[in-house]
């Protein structure tokens, strides 16, 4: 657990203000929260930002793994790798059979003192078992929706499940969404061939998120020659009550559709995720990954993780949180404020976190990036958890 009972002064940084402007100024963090902006004050620790960008810490709400760590491995190791990639909050995302998911949830909580030892972990996300299509998973990862299974998984997570994915066409989906929403869980529409009417019923029941829009959302068939069919993604782009996730590597979703989503959704309606897994963040090369993945090839963060024994089939994203941020700026042409909004502010607001922007009273979760948008320092709750050139687990 990080000791927040001290003060940190960050000097000479280009600070991204809450109004989207950049200002060269100082930041004081005291007792884990931003206490002053622009006032030179004494502090226990002084950090020179050396003219680099000081931004809200990155928040990844959908990640299965990074490097050689995963959501079913060691959460402290996982958190250390996420810190190197600029993430101050992330949700380990579990995908597997219900029995295994319960066991992993209980083990994680036991090993981390109910997550107190890993403050970067903002809770858990369940992508399975309530899916109509397992996609890259296995049929055993899916199960029918029942109140009993929902309660069992919820109890295994001891109140720490923050996002729960469901396919809206499954029997019992609206009732489960109502049940989970009452518990404060964000329900996300996922892996679906639902009709617009089924999706609208899920939204009316309380669903407020869409899992990696366009991915595992099949195109609607043309029902009549010359008539363009309106599909589920069209509805979700126009439905202001839901936030849409996108994997921003340019491979999972073509850049044109990313730009379409920016134009369709309101400012708070889009979140960039990594959907990362084993291998994300590793240098280009060939790797033997665990969990029966086999041998994979990684050419860049933006081409995904490819299964060599399956004709280079796309298995997962290779992004890290800072890769997603860089992609917003360098691949999709957005300014730093917009990139920060989809990588920090919007996920914070979705989850009701006191994070995601630089303002007095907000949590002292920050990332310092150089001019090439590489991570120099990651700060969580006013504590430096990564500094370039030092051990990632400081």
Protein Blocks (a to p, Z undefined) as FASTA:
>chain_A
ZZfbbcdddehiacddfkopacddddddeehiafbghiacddfbdcdekhpacddddddf
bdfbehjbcfklcfklmmmmmmmnopabdcddddddfklmmmmmmmmmmmnonollmmml
gbdcdfbfcbfblkjmcfklpccddfklmmmmmmmnnopafbdcddfkbghklmmmmmmm
mnopacddehiabdfklmmmmmmnopabdehehiapacdddfbghiacddfklmmmmmmk
bccdddfehmmpcfklmmmmmmmpcfklcccdfkiaehihpacdddddehhnopaddfbf
klopadfklgopafbdcbdfklmmmmmmmmnopafklmmmmmmmmmmmmnopaehiaceh
iacddcdddfkopafbdceehiafbdehiafkZZ
